[in-house]
Amino acid sequence: MFVRKAFVKDAPDIYNLVNLYARDGLLLPRSMSSIYEDIRDFWVCEEEGKLVGCAALHVVWEDLAEIKSLAVAPHMKGKGIGGLLVRACVEEAKQLGIRRVFVLTYAVGFFEKHGFKTIPKDKLPHKVWGECINCIKFPSCDETAMWIELDTCVEELGVVDLRHEV
Ligand SMILES: CC(C)(COP(=O)(O)OP(=O)(O)OC[C@H]1O[C@@H](n2cnc3c(N)ncnc32)[C@H](O)[C@@H]1OP(=O)(O)O)[C@@H](O)C(=O)NCCC(=O)NCCS
């Protein structure tokens, strides 16, 4: 299994995986249109030619990006795929020179293992909340805001390996 940047052909599988969890309110639903528009944000995990995980790194501002649509196929959970996808997004953020990566999540313990810390929601810019209108829980958001602060090191950019194998 390995993690790579998404191809356009991955969009239908990303759609199915993300919306599987959106039905339970764990993720925001995504339209096919939004996935195609943001396909360059996505990382995917492939196992024997099948897409078994995805995550998107979405740049919000000069020093801030969000991990969105993180999902691992139910039968593949607990094998480290979620962790690989988070690491790929964080490494990409470093490459881009971004100082903070945040997430709105119910999986607090999972993100703590990857260096994220809980923060007050009001530390995030208003711009972030624009799409919450699409959430079934709007306006009673009970997700936790977390972020990781990064030491970006521009001179190392040439040696960051964005392909992970397990
Ligand atoms: C959260 C998710 C991406 C983790 O993916 P994964 O491939 O199973 O994760 P990994 O195998 O890398 O890590 C597993 C570890 O994370 C922990 N973990 C998984 N989901 C968790 C959750 N919701 N809350 C707290 N910890 C969680 C596991 O207990 C496990 O801990 P361990 O290593 O001590 O045994 C996956 O469970 C998922 O797709 N969940 C549904 C969608 C979702 O909630 N996405 C996150 C929204 S921000």
The ligand as an ORCA input file, in Angstrom:
! r2SCAN-3c Opt
* xyz 0 1
  C      -9.837      8.712     11.986
  C      -9.329      7.782     10.876
  C      -8.955      8.598      9.650
  C      -8.099      7.029     11.398
  O      -7.573      6.233     10.346
  P      -6.771      4.891     10.657
  O      -6.110      4.456      9.402
  O      -7.653      3.906     11.312
  O      -5.701      5.433     11.704
  P      -4.283      4.812     12.068
  O      -4.297      3.332     11.792
  O      -3.212      5.633     11.449
  O      -4.244      5.094     13.620
  C      -5.042      4.321     14.448
  C      -5.003      4.927     15.838
  O      -5.858      6.086     15.891
  C      -6.862      5.902     16.862
  N      -8.112      6.462     16.400
  C      -8.771      6.168     15.275
  N      -9.930      6.859     15.216
  C      -9.975      7.580     16.357
  C     -10.926      8.478     16.890
  N     -12.082      8.763     16.257
  N     -10.644      9.068     18.071
  C      -9.511      8.814     18.731
  N      -8.566      7.952     18.275
  C      -8.813      7.339     17.110
  C      -6.987      4.389     16.990
  O      -7.529      4.066     18.253
  C      -5.559      3.925     16.842
  O      -4.855      4.083     18.053
  P      -3.622      3.079     18.435
  O      -2.555      3.321     17.400
  O      -3.224      3.525     19.805
  O      -4.204      1.714     18.380
  C     -10.386      6.692     10.499
  O     -10.810      6.055     11.693
  C     -11.611      7.256      9.783
  O     -11.656      7.279      8.564
  N     -12.640      7.670     10.548
  C     -13.877      8.149      9.995
  C     -13.748      9.545      9.401
  C     -13.154     10.514     10.396
  O     -13.546     10.581     11.555
  N     -12.167     11.295      9.901
  C     -11.463     12.283     10.699
  C     -12.157     13.584     10.546
  S     -11.049     14.921     10.856
*
